[in-house]
Structures are given as structure tokens and as C-alpha cells.
Amino acid sequence: MEAEGALEGLGGAAAQGVAQGDVERGRLGDGGRGHGSTLPGPSDTACCGGTATTCEDGRVTRIISGFAGSTTLAVPKTGTRPTSDRVREALFSALQARDEIRGRRVLDLYAGTGALGLEAASRGAARVVLVEKAPSAARVCRENAKLVVGRAPRGAAPAVEVAVRAVRTFVEQSARASYDLVIIDPPYDLGDSDLAGDLAALVPALDDDALVVVERRSRSGEPTWPEGLERETSKSYGDTVLWWARRVRADEAVAPEADQPEADQLAPQHAEAQPAAPDQAR
């Protein structure tokens, strides 16, 4: 069985590990209210027993900004495909410009290394939950969470939890959670219907006006939005597209415009690119 327990700080309670059970939930910090996860990716550079600090292509995953800025994160030796720094920086710059991070309750689904949720923690989120089914990746999430929370200003650490559970199961059991921001970076091989099911199950766990951001390959097409989620915009970065949607009541829903994802203006060479390359490792 997977583990269950709580890490309630960086000292004694954290050092005690977790008990055996159905779910592992590591809680770090004192705050208030993948990334990706399939296919080989990281290198064999040993670190922390079974983890690495560089991906197979030589990239290093770091926290970009905030109190833990420049902190290098561990990655599992196999099985994850962290979101590139370029995409993360663009995403979080846009989120900060909208004031969608500070003080928010953030859910990171298919967390992988936890880089997306922990970036939010570093930039002022009050509470972050990292959901990752693979035990090896969840262990890395805990390592990275302890590292990031340990760099928070005294008395201002965010609460960070790690849940070792399938995404669908977790969101179905979180109907009263009221998350403000949800970031979803599913595996490349997650089918469109499975993603649609995850999104439908997520809606009851969202606060009013919550924001949901989904990262997908451009060839995957737009996600199927359930009742209660309305697409706001999309932005493409090469073969990656970020889809933004907002929690709405049924009487507020407006049919989205049928347009193409906006290309990243910082990289016009990708604007007209056609996704012809084979799938990349996650």
C-alpha cells in the first residue's frame, strides 16, 4: 500500500517519515488558504538516491523566482518530463500579472517533480497540494518541497502537501476543497477522454472564479471543457500549448471563440511550425 502521513515542518515531525496507508500527504510550512509523469527523461546523474539534478537533454530544473528563486530541484531518474523553464516563466509571469498566485490555494495535478506547484509556493501561494501517483516521483516532490519551504522567510512559509494518489480519485474526494488555481500537466499519453473526465471531476473542488491551466501538446487539440469551466485563452510555445479556463456558473457561461492558440511572441520562429516530430519523452 502507499504511504499516509503528515510532515508538519522541517524539523522533528518531518524527520519521522510517514505511516503506511492508502495515501501519502506531506504537509510542510505554516501557510493558510510535470511536470508531466510518463516516459523516460532525466539523466543518470545520481543525487539523493534514485534522483537526479539534470534531465537527459542536460537541462536543470530550477525554481525561477520568488523566495526560493534559483533553487535547483531534484528529478526522478526515470518517468518525468519537467515543464521547460521558458514555459514556466511565461506561465507564472502571466499569473502574477493577473494577481492569481499570492495568497491562493493551488493544486498541481500530475505533479511529477512538483516544479509547477512549488514555483507557485515560492511566489507567494498560501497552500499548495502536489498530486502524483508514482511513488518515486512523489518522493522527489517531498524532497523538493522541503527544500523550497526551507528557504521561505521566517513565519511566512507556505503549506505544501504531497498526495500519492491517482488524480481522478483525489479530485473526486476533494469536492469541498475550494482551490483558487489548478495547474494540470498530464502525461503525453493521457487520452483526451481521460483528461475530460479529470476536468469534470475537478469542477466541484474549485472556488468561485477559480483558474485552471492545462498544458498539452499542440497536436492534442483543445481539451473538452465540462459544464462549469469556460475557456479564456490559450498560448502556444513551440509544440506546447497552455489552455486557460475559468470556473463559471451555468448562467454565466459564454461560448468561447473558435480561434487558434495564440503563438508565443517571444519565439516567432515557432508560430507557424507544424508538429511533425515524434513524441518527446516526458
C-alpha positions as a Markdown table, in Angstrom:
| # | Residue | x | y | z |
|---|---|---|---|---|
| 1 | Met | 0.0 | 0.0 | 0.0 |
| 2 | Glu | 1.1 | 3.6 | -0.5 |
| 3 | Ala | 2.0 | 5.7 | 2.5 |
| 4 | Glu | 0.0 | 8.0 | 4.5 |
| 5 | Gly | 1.1 | 10.6 | 7.0 |
| 6 | Ala | 2.0 | 14.3 | 7.6 |
| 7 | Leu | 5.2 | 16.2 | 7.5 |
| 8 | Glu | 4.3 | 19.2 | 9.7 |
| 9 | Gly | 7.5 | 21.2 | 9.4 |
| 10 | Leu | 11.2 | 20.8 | 8.6 |
| 11 | Gly | 12.3 | 19.5 | 12.0 |
| 12 | Gly | 11.4 | 16.5 | 14.1 |
| 13 | Ala | 8.0 | 15.7 | 12.6 |
| 14 | Ala | 9.4 | 15.8 | 9.1 |
| 15 | Ala | 12.2 | 13.5 | 10.0 |
| 16 | Gln | 9.9 | 10.9 | 11.3 |
| 17 | Gly | 8.7 | 10.0 | 7.8 |
| 18 | Val | 5.2 | 8.8 | 7.2 |
| 19 | Ala | 3.0 | 5.9 | 8.2 |
| 20 | Gln | 1.7 | 3.2 | 5.9 |
| 21 | Gly | -1.8 | 3.6 | 4.4 |
| 22 | Asp | -3.7 | 4.4 | 1.2 |
| 23 | Val | -2.3 | 7.9 | 0.6 |
| 24 | Glu | 0.7 | 9.9 | 1.5 |
| 25 | Arg | 0.2 | 13.5 | 2.3 |
| 26 | Gly | 3.2 | 15.5 | 3.3 |
| 27 | Arg | 2.4 | 18.9 | 4.9 |
| 28 | Leu | 5.2 | 21.5 | 5.1 |
| 29 | Gly | 5.1 | 25.1 | 6.3 |
| 30 | Asp | 2.5 | 27.3 | 8.1 |
| 31 | Gly | 0.5 | 28.9 | 5.3 |
| 32 | Gly | -3.2 | 29.5 | 5.1 |
| 33 | Arg | -5.6 | 29.3 | 2.3 |
| 34 | Gly | 5.1 | 18.0 | -14.9 |
| 35 | His | 6.0 | 18.1 | -14.6 |
| 36 | Gly | 4.2 | 15.5 | -16.5 |
| 37 | Ser | 4.7 | 12.0 | -15.5 |
| 38 | Thr | 5.4 | 9.4 | -18.2 |
| 39 | Leu | 8.2 | 8.2 | -20.4 |
| 40 | Pro | 11.9 | 8.4 | -19.7 |
| 41 | Gly | 13.5 | 11.8 | -19.3 |
| 42 | Pro | 16.1 | 12.5 | -16.7 |
| 43 | Ser | 19.7 | 11.6 | -16.7 |
| 44 | Asp | 21.5 | 9.0 | -14.5 |
| 45 | Thr | 23.3 | 11.8 | -12.6 |
| 46 | Ala | 23.0 | 10.4 | -9.0 |
| 47 | Cys | 21.5 | 12.6 | -6.4 |
| 48 | Cys | 19.6 | 11.9 | -3.2 |
| 49 | Gly | 19.4 | 8.2 | -4.0 |
| 50 | Gly | 17.4 | 7.5 | -7.2 |
| 51 | Thr | 17.0 | 11.1 | -8.3 |
| 52 | Ala | 19.0 | 13.4 | -10.5 |
| 53 | Thr | 19.5 | 17.2 | -10.9 |
| 54 | Thr | 19.7 | 17.2 | -14.7 |
| 55 | Cys | 17.4 | 15.9 | -17.4 |
| 56 | Glu | 18.5 | 13.7 | -20.2 |
| 57 | Asp | 19.0 | 16.7 | -22.5 |
| 58 | Gly | 21.2 | 18.4 | -19.9 |
| 59 | Arg | 18.6 | 20.9 | -18.7 |
| 60 | Val | 18.5 | 21.7 | -15.0 |
| 61 | Thr | 15.1 | 22.3 | -13.3 |
| 62 | Arg | 15.1 | 25.3 | -11.0 |
| 63 | Ile | 12.7 | 27.5 | -9.2 |
| 64 | Ile | 12.7 | 30.6 | -11.3 |
| 65 | Ser | 11.6 | 33.4 | -9.0 |
| 66 | Gly | 10.3 | 34.2 | -5.5 |
| 67 | Phe | 11.9 | 33.4 | -2.1 |
| 68 | Ala | 13.3 | 30.1 | -3.5 |
| 69 | Gly | 14.4 | 31.5 | -6.8 |
| 70 | Ser | 17.4 | 29.7 | -8.4 |
| 71 | Thr | 16.9 | 26.7 | -6.2 |
| 72 | Thr | 17.8 | 23.5 | -8.1 |
| 73 | Leu | 15.2 | 20.8 | -7.9 |
| 74 | Ala | 15.7 | 17.0 | -8.0 |
| 75 | Val | 14.1 | 15.0 | -10.7 |
| 76 | Pro | 13.4 | 11.2 | -10.8 |
| 77 | Lys | 15.9 | 9.2 | -12.7 |
| 78 | Thr | 13.1 | 8.0 | -15.0 |
| 79 | Gly | 9.5 | 8.7 | -15.6 |
| 80 | Thr | 9.1 | 12.5 | -15.6 |
| 81 | Arg | 9.2 | 15.3 | -18.2 |
| 82 | Pro | 9.5 | 18.6 | -16.3 |
| 83 | Thr | 7.9 | 21.7 | -18.0 |
| 84 | Ser | 10.7 | 23.8 | -19.6 |
| 85 | Asp | 11.9 | 26.9 | -17.7 |
| 86 | Arg | 10.8 | 29.0 | -20.7 |
| 87 | Val | 7.2 | 27.8 | -20.5 |
| 88 | Arg | 7.1 | 28.0 | -16.7 |
| 89 | Glu | 8.5 | 31.6 | -16.7 |
| 90 | Ala | 5.9 | 32.7 | -19.3 |
| 91 | Leu | 3.1 | 30.9 | -17.3 |
| 92 | Phe | 4.0 | 32.4 | -14.0 |
| 93 | Ser | 4.7 | 35.9 | -15.3 |
| 94 | Ala | 1.2 | 35.9 | -16.7 |
| 95 | Leu | -0.3 | 34.5 | -13.5 |
| 96 | Gln | 1.5 | 37.2 | -11.4 |
| 97 | Ala | 0.3 | 39.9 | -13.8 |
| 98 | Arg | -3.3 | 38.7 | -13.1 |
| 99 | Asp | -2.6 | 38.5 | -9.4 |
| 100 | Glu | -3.5 | 34.8 | -9.4 |
| 101 | Ile | -0.8 | 33.5 | -7.1 |
| 102 | Arg | -0.2 | 35.4 | -3.9 |
| 103 | Gly | -2.3 | 34.0 | -1.0 |
| 104 | Arg | -4.0 | 31.4 | -3.3 |
| 105 | Arg | -4.8 | 27.7 | -2.7 |
| 106 | Val | -3.0 | 25.9 | -5.6 |
| 107 | Leu | -3.5 | 22.4 | -6.8 |
| 108 | Asp | -0.8 | 20.8 | -9.0 |
| 109 | Leu | -2.1 | 17.7 | -10.8 |
| 110 | Tyr | 0.2 | 15.1 | -12.3 |
| 111 | Ala | 2.9 | 16.9 | -10.3 |
| 112 | Gly | 6.0 | 15.0 | -11.5 |
| 113 | Thr | 8.8 | 16.9 | -9.8 |
| 114 | Gly | 6.4 | 19.4 | -8.2 |
| 115 | Ala | 8.1 | 22.2 | -10.1 |
| 116 | Leu | 4.9 | 24.0 | -11.1 |
| 117 | Gly | 3.3 | 23.9 | -7.7 |
| 118 | Leu | 6.5 | 24.8 | -5.9 |
| 119 | Glu | 7.0 | 27.7 | -8.3 |
| 120 | Ala | 3.7 | 29.0 | -7.1 |
| 121 | Ala | 4.7 | 28.4 | -3.4 |
| 122 | Ser | 7.9 | 30.4 | -4.0 |
| 123 | Arg | 5.9 | 33.3 | -5.5 |
| 124 | Gly | 3.5 | 33.6 | -2.6 |
| 125 | Ala | 0.8 | 30.9 | -2.7 |
| 126 | Ala | -0.5 | 30.2 | 0.7 |
| 127 | Arg | -1.2 | 26.5 | 0.2 |
| 128 | Val | 0.0 | 24.1 | -2.5 |
| 129 | Val | -1.1 | 20.4 | -3.0 |
| 130 | Leu | 1.1 | 18.3 | -5.2 |
| 131 | Val | -0.8 | 15.2 | -6.6 |
| 132 | Glu | 1.4 | 12.5 | -8.0 |
| 133 | Lys | 0.5 | 8.8 | -8.3 |
| 134 | Ala | 4.0 | 7.4 | -8.9 |
| 135 | Pro | 5.7 | 6.7 | -5.5 |
| 136 | Ser | 9.2 | 7.5 | -6.9 |
| 137 | Ala | 8.1 | 10.9 | -8.3 |
| 138 | Ala | 6.2 | 11.6 | -5.0 |
| 139 | Arg | 9.3 | 11.0 | -3.0 |
| 140 | Val | 11.1 | 13.6 | -5.2 |
| 141 | Cys | 8.1 | 16.0 | -4.7 |
| 142 | Arg | 8.7 | 15.7 | -0.9 |
| 143 | Glu | 12.4 | 16.3 | -1.2 |
| 144 | Asn | 11.8 | 19.4 | -3.4 |
| 145 | Ala | 9.0 | 20.7 | -1.1 |
| 146 | Lys | 11.2 | 20.5 | 1.9 |
| 147 | Leu | 14.0 | 22.3 | 0.1 |
| 148 | Val | 11.7 | 25.1 | -1.2 |
| 149 | Val | 9.8 | 25.6 | 2.1 |
| 150 | Gly | 13.1 | 25.7 | 4.0 |
| 151 | Arg | 14.0 | 28.8 | 2.0 |
| 152 | Ala | 10.8 | 30.7 | 3.0 |
| 153 | Pro | 11.1 | 33.8 | 5.2 |
| 154 | Arg | 10.7 | 33.0 | 8.9 |
| 155 | Gly | 7.0 | 32.8 | 9.8 |
| 156 | Ala | 5.9 | 33.1 | 6.1 |
| 157 | Ala | 6.3 | 29.5 | 4.8 |
| 158 | Pro | 3.5 | 28.2 | 2.6 |
| 159 | Ala | 1.7 | 25.0 | 3.4 |
| 160 | Val | 2.8 | 22.3 | 0.9 |
| 161 | Glu | 1.2 | 18.8 | 0.8 |
| 162 | Val | 2.1 | 15.8 | -1.3 |
| 163 | Ala | -0.7 | 13.4 | -2.1 |
| 164 | Val | 0.3 | 10.0 | -3.6 |
| 165 | Arg | -3.0 | 9.2 | -5.3 |
| 166 | Ala | -4.5 | 8.9 | -8.8 |
| 167 | Val | -5.6 | 12.3 | -10.0 |
| 168 | Arg | -9.2 | 11.3 | -10.6 |
| 169 | Thr | -9.6 | 9.7 | -7.2 |
| 170 | Phe | -8.1 | 12.7 | -5.5 |
| 171 | Val | -10.3 | 15.3 | -7.1 |
| 172 | Glu | -13.4 | 13.2 | -6.7 |
| 173 | Gln | -12.7 | 13.2 | -2.9 |
| 174 | Ser | -11.9 | 16.9 | -2.8 |
| 175 | Ala | -15.3 | 18.5 | -3.5 |
| 176 | Arg | -15.1 | 20.9 | -0.6 |
| 177 | Ala | -11.5 | 22.0 | -1.1 |
| 178 | Ser | -12.2 | 25.3 | -2.9 |
| 179 | Tyr | -9.0 | 25.6 | -4.9 |
| 180 | Asp | -8.2 | 29.0 | -6.5 |
| 181 | Leu | -5.7 | 27.9 | -9.1 |
| 182 | Val | -5.2 | 24.4 | -10.6 |
| 183 | Ile | -2.3 | 23.6 | -12.9 |
| 184 | Ile | -2.6 | 20.4 | -14.9 |
| 185 | Asp | 0.4 | 18.9 | -16.9 |
| 186 | Pro | -0.7 | 15.4 | -17.7 |
| 187 | Pro | 1.4 | 12.7 | -19.3 |
| 188 | Tyr | 1.7 | 12.9 | -23.1 |
| 189 | Asp | -0.1 | 9.6 | -23.4 |
| 190 | Leu | -3.1 | 10.6 | -21.3 |
| 191 | Gly | -6.1 | 10.3 | -23.7 |
| 192 | Asp | -8.4 | 13.3 | -24.3 |
| 193 | Ser | -11.4 | 11.4 | -22.8 |
| 194 | Asp | -9.4 | 10.8 | -19.6 |
| 195 | Leu | -8.4 | 14.4 | -19.3 |
| 196 | Ala | -12.0 | 15.4 | -19.9 |
| 197 | Gly | -13.1 | 13.1 | -17.1 |
| 198 | Asp | -10.4 | 14.7 | -14.8 |
| 199 | Leu | -11.7 | 18.2 | -15.6 |
| 200 | Ala | -15.3 | 17.2 | -15.0 |
| 201 | Ala | -14.4 | 15.7 | -11.6 |
| 202 | Leu | -12.4 | 18.8 | -10.7 |
| 203 | Val | -15.2 | 21.4 | -11.1 |
| 204 | Pro | -16.8 | 20.8 | -7.6 |
| 205 | Ala | -13.4 | 21.3 | -5.9 |
| 206 | Leu | -13.0 | 24.8 | -7.4 |
| 207 | Asp | -13.7 | 28.0 | -5.7 |
| 208 | Asp | -15.9 | 30.6 | -7.5 |
| 209 | Asp | -13.9 | 32.2 | -10.3 |
| 210 | Ala | -11.0 | 29.7 | -9.9 |
| 211 | Leu | -8.5 | 29.5 | -12.7 |
| 212 | Val | -7.4 | 26.2 | -14.4 |
| 213 | Val | -4.4 | 26.0 | -16.7 |
| 214 | Val | -3.8 | 22.8 | -18.8 |
| 215 | Glu | -0.5 | 22.1 | -20.5 |
| 216 | Arg | -0.8 | 19.9 | -23.7 |
| 217 | Arg | 1.0 | 19.2 | -26.9 |
| 218 | Ser | -0.4 | 21.3 | -29.7 |
| 219 | Arg | -1.3 | 18.2 | -31.7 |
| 220 | Ser | -3.6 | 17.1 | -28.8 |
| 221 | Gly | -6.1 | 19.9 | -29.5 |
| 222 | Glu | -8.2 | 21.8 | -27.1 |
| 223 | Pro | -9.4 | 20.0 | -24.0 |
| 224 | Thr | -13.1 | 19.2 | -23.7 |
| 225 | Trp | -14.3 | 21.7 | -21.1 |
| 226 | Pro | -17.1 | 20.4 | -18.8 |
| 227 | Glu | -20.0 | 22.5 | -17.6 |
| 228 | Gly | -18.7 | 24.9 | -15.0 |
| 229 | Leu | -15.4 | 25.6 | -16.9 |
| 230 | Glu | -15.1 | 28.2 | -19.7 |
| 231 | Arg | -12.1 | 28.7 | -21.8 |
| 232 | Glu | -10.5 | 32.1 | -21.5 |
| 233 | Thr | -7.4 | 31.9 | -23.8 |
| 234 | Ser | -4.6 | 29.8 | -25.0 |
| 235 | Lys | -0.9 | 30.4 | -25.8 |
| 236 | Ser | 1.5 | 28.2 | -27.8 |
| 237 | Tyr | 5.2 | 27.7 | -27.2 |
| 238 | Gly | 6.5 | 25.6 | -30.0 |
| 239 | Asp | 4.8 | 22.2 | -29.6 |
| 240 | Thr | 3.4 | 23.1 | -26.1 |
| 241 | Val | 0.1 | 24.9 | -25.6 |
| 242 | Leu | -1.2 | 26.3 | -22.4 |
| 243 | Trp | -5.0 | 26.3 | -22.2 |
| 244 | Trp | -6.6 | 28.7 | -19.6 |
| 245 | Ala | -10.1 | 28.2 | -18.3 |
| 246 | Arg | -12.2 | 29.9 | -15.6 |
| 247 | Arg | -14.7 | 28.5 | -13.2 |
| 248 | Val | -18.2 | 29.9 | -14.0 |
| 249 | Arg | -21.8 | 29.2 | -13.0 |
| 250 | Ala | -24.0 | 27.7 | -15.7 |
| 251 | Asp | -25.9 | 31.0 | -16.1 |
| 252 | Glu | -22.6 | 32.9 | -16.7 |
| 253 | Ala | -21.2 | 30.5 | -19.4 |
| 254 | Val | -20.4 | 32.1 | -22.8 |
| 255 | Ala | -19.4 | 30.1 | -25.8 |
| 256 | Pro | -15.7 | 30.5 | -26.5 |
| 257 | Glu | -14.4 | 32.0 | -29.7 |
| 258 | Ala | -13.3 | 29.3 | -32.2 |
| 259 | Asp | -9.7 | 30.5 | -32.8 |
| 260 | Gln | -6.3 | 29.1 | -32.8 |
| 261 | Pro | -3.9 | 29.2 | -29.8 |
| 262 | Glu | -2.0 | 32.5 | -29.7 |
| 263 | Ala | 1.6 | 31.9 | -30.6 |
| 264 | Asp | 4.4 | 32.9 | -28.3 |
| 265 | Gln | 5.6 | 36.3 | -29.4 |
| 266 | Leu | 9.0 | 35.8 | -27.8 |
| 267 | Ala | 9.6 | 32.9 | -30.3 |
| 268 | Pro | 8.1 | 33.8 | -33.6 |
| 269 | Gln | 10.0 | 31.0 | -35.3 |
| 270 | His | 7.5 | 28.6 | -33.7 |
| 271 | Ala | 4.4 | 30.5 | -34.6 |
| 272 | Glu | 3.9 | 28.7 | -37.9 |
| 273 | Ala | 5.6 | 25.4 | -37.0 |
| 274 | Gln | 3.7 | 22.2 | -37.7 |
| 275 | Pro | 4.1 | 19.5 | -35.0 |
| 276 | Ala | 5.8 | 16.8 | -37.2 |
| 277 | Ala | 8.4 | 15.5 | -34.8 |
| 278 | Pro | 7.8 | 12.2 | -32.8 |
| 279 | Asp | 6.6 | 12.4 | -29.2 |
| 280 | Gln | 9.2 | 13.7 | -26.8 |
| 281 | Ala | 10.0 | 11.9 | -23.6 |
| 282 | Arg | 8.1 | 13.2 | -20.6 |
